[in-house]
């Protein structure tokens, strides 16, 4: 009898632990300091959200929106996988879209799940009819008065071909180069779902890249950190934080939802805030 009670108690504790790991959203703050930050953008806050995966937060959905509001940002960037292609729930994604755009101006690019979501045309139509700005195939400028910075959007790699197609990365890079052709030498932000493409991004004059996709490595352990990430495999390098190469910094969100593996361990859902600061000393 005592043994069965122990098992039941352990299972209850485990369920509570996994629920808390999955639903307890944290906010991570970074500062990007550079002489390239315009004076008007000194203190500008970017709220970075990724990999919603039509997650079910239930009563905590209100808490998610409150945390985004509490960030007290200037703009929201959503870097893909707003839907999950394996267990799609369009209603949840649409509700999130309609709520988040009420908080701040919101920009969005696609992730790999949108590329294979059967009703993506419908999702795209809903986004286009909302106040969310889909720049997956476009670019924008963020203005404060007469000052501005560039915001470049990219579709996920899978929109350029299947994973097995060895030409897909070349097509993606060609489109990125094309988007960068028209910009002047202002601070440049890129929204692109996959952080593991850092070698490609860093070949170009891009200051900050906002990415997700890796889900924080799903299970995180001390010293080892993330155990697995899509398209990086076991013990991935790019799962969270900021990674810099050749002057290009990639900001990685651990994301909000899950996909194939339904749990997070020592890896809470994450909202990222990046504050731009002008470095007057260069």
Secondary structure as UniProt FT lines:
FT   HELIX           2..23
FT   STRAND          26..34
FT   TURN            35..36
FT   HELIX           39..41
FT   TURN            42..43
FT   STRAND          45..49
FT   TURN            53..54
FT   HELIX           58..60
FT   HELIX           61..70
FT   STRAND          75..79
FT   HELIX           90..100
FT   TURN            101..103
FT   STRAND          106..109
FT   HELIX           112..115
FT   TURN            118..119
FT   HELIX           120..129
FT   STRAND          133..134
FT   TURN            136..137
FT   STRAND          139..144
FT   TURN            145..146
FT   STRAND          147..153
FT   HELIX           157..160
FT   TURN            163..164
FT   TURN            166..167
FT   HELIX           168..181
FT   STRAND          188..194
FT   HELIX           195..197
FT   HELIX           198..201
FT   TURN            202..203
FT   STRAND          208..212
FT   HELIX           215..217
FT   STRAND          219..221
FT   TURN            222..224
FT   STRAND          225..226
FT   STRAND          228..229
FT   TURN            230..232
FT   STRAND          233..234
FT   STRAND          241..245
FT   TURN            246..247
FT   STRAND          248..252
FT   STRAND          270..278
FT   TURN            280..281
//
